[in-house]
Amino acid sequence: MTRTIEILNDWVAKLALTLAALFLLLMALHVTLDVALRYLLGKSFPGTLEVVSFYYMVAVVFLPLAYVELKREHISVDVLVGRLPASLQLILYLFACSLGLLYFGMLCYQSYLDAMRATTRMETAMANFRFYLWPSRWALPVGFGAMMLAIFANMLKALRLRQAL
């Protein structure tokens, strides 16, 4: 069961990272084309600022959270904990993971409620055209949910290895 969760976590984290990379590529192309059109023809795409701000940036920031956790690349300071016995390090690691699950669980739940509310209202932003915001609201609960899976998988891995990661 533990190995299955680790494989699922790996797949979900890499899928979310791939989506974030795709959005990053789209953002770069969109902005480059917009600047080139403005420079060469004096015209630009309508809504570039809105699309970049409300779609691309949100996806690029929140979707890769799980992959960063999977690779253990989040910022951590263990000056004190590194000097403690391995068993106490494991206990503190599991406690920190539990707090992380609680924190990201609350974020996931609230952002899910916000995304549902935005979807049912077909939320839009003020612009020169009808610009729907509600699809971008779903990046947060997806990113936070994937992060919870990554934390849980790391907890199980730490328990299996009997050491803090």
Helices and strands as residue ranges (DSSP letters): H 2-41, H 48-51, I 52-56, H 57-62, H 65-70, G 81-83, H 86-121, E 124-125, E 131-132, H 134-137, H 139-161
